[in-house]
């Protein structure tokens, strides 16, 4: 018998799952095997890809700039997300029932912290790009100390949001507030998390939209005073493609999961959120793989660093190969144009 106002710190995981109506299987079902197989694959790819990004930023001194510090922090957050999801895959299915309450909160806290840090860093990158583009700088001159403070702030916010459920924002003392997707968490926590991610997305839309219109206006202004160079049109098209990729990747990977989180947080009883939650969480985790491609692999210098790290033979290149790389670098600079006023490149591929 459940008594209102009573706390259930000594109950099992099964007690809370039964209370929320979420099935807790005692054996491996085909659905569980498929989810774990996909999850392990995505986790390994996320770990390897983001380790490569971190190694590239660390080894190449050209990347020792504020924007690349933020890209490195994004890779670190996504690497952490890969570890958290790998931990989940080894403690899901029938193994969930054997978890203690502390173990369950650890599993959930790792996911919440890593994904929050990743999303917050995406917003930080957008804001930094806006500041540097408005100042017409290729790389931000933001002081390193301020970048470090920004990164520390991101992780403090992520840790705070990840640790809150275990300490206060749970439903162990209010079973009527338990969510169905995460039976030990309060529905209000899920709603706040979903709305926070939605707010981040709207802010990113606003920032990148302002960047786009600013660059387009400057390109049009320059075209009135100089002969219409194809690079101007290429820069605008490249910017449009970059913005669409960044926002599109965020929408595709995050929107499904945020929708079901919000529906569960709002207590929608007729919504069958449990049928799709595992797949949508996997899609959100895949964003940690997409981030590396969108924010790092589109940088020509980053790709060359990847090749040097992955191929030992590249470290002993012949003069002919070095000359080829130099010409390739010039070829990849098509997304950059020079402003007649001060000679600074208007855009770069790290946008």
Steps between C-alpha positions, in 0.01 A plus 500: 500500500637836392464783750513862388798687642691182579852450363610172343878506520520130585287371211632321195517627144214266413275679749535833319471346153177327602374828646561682169371219282833445325579137425812359660594188308666202667648365175656635182234583242576552128429871548758521781764321292445734203524811721816377675666401171425839345596679821837328530577578136412868536688527830822357357478730196437800725800413718740447209385806303517744789833361623632575152367857516658558842832354381494725191432815701769410752768412246452788253610839634286675239198382698612670819236769453186572707255356246699176491506487879120499482509235227728297724256542787218385273704192409569438872130529583410265215775261609346504848159436341645196325632366830166568671304323226744209505439473875125501431533219245674281759229575760178479300245232413476229769799653679296808593312304767830417676599866537484672836332839521846660514609302194191606308556868586867466397395356163250779444727773634782411262266532203340824618834664581673406174210589271442831684869589462484419128191714439634790709829494308313514169341823619836635621652432156212680330541805725879508451462474122251786507740718698799426275305545174358832617856608582612372155765271644603159372568378853358655810730714711301405806747470791591143585405556863149596396473192278607283793237667718239436232596132481497468880156665505371249245616205710373647826155544346513148356611346830233694687225378270639146504533476879172665594279193444703281736488757779166673474324497163375141522166344587602262778276690738224586250415195290214680327759730336718223355557503126445194283822522299722546808296352787716647779495855364238767545301589190585867558871421458437346158288798397766751610775305322299486177406869514863596572617315188225667299614841628859420398382411151300823464802701614720320246246576227503868597881519511567322170219689327658829604842378381353402163327831435806694617733313262256520211466876549878550501544284191235700315662825609841387375352382171387857432859632515702220346452267208274213596750231590364142508647464850239740636213284382683186616543647846128575534403155375755336731363697794143396419609136475689519829208655687255247354729210596553627856135569575375203298724256688380640832133473399526147358694360795340684789142591412346147519648438844407844631142457382450170685676639809268800498190285448600274788592801715158652438334172602347402166342163585374430148849547346685173448841645582641167621476348151759737355707633793799268455532575128468875551766491773725315256433773243596768753821310574573484127518880511833459681626329184339755268656791693850382411409496130315833501735706716841341442517284187383788277820689590765435232791537742327262743460240226870525415586454867276194512686353206836562667379333819346201325779439251854475634633526146360852482750607767781426251351672198705577195545863386261426214229389745560805717457727199183311411363555852581872477312533173216298649486739791465791260229311317307446821507869581206565271278567800713799596493843338705807569339823607634793298487725807741310724602180326353268764325185378125531544419139569681179584405135495475469878170690499 
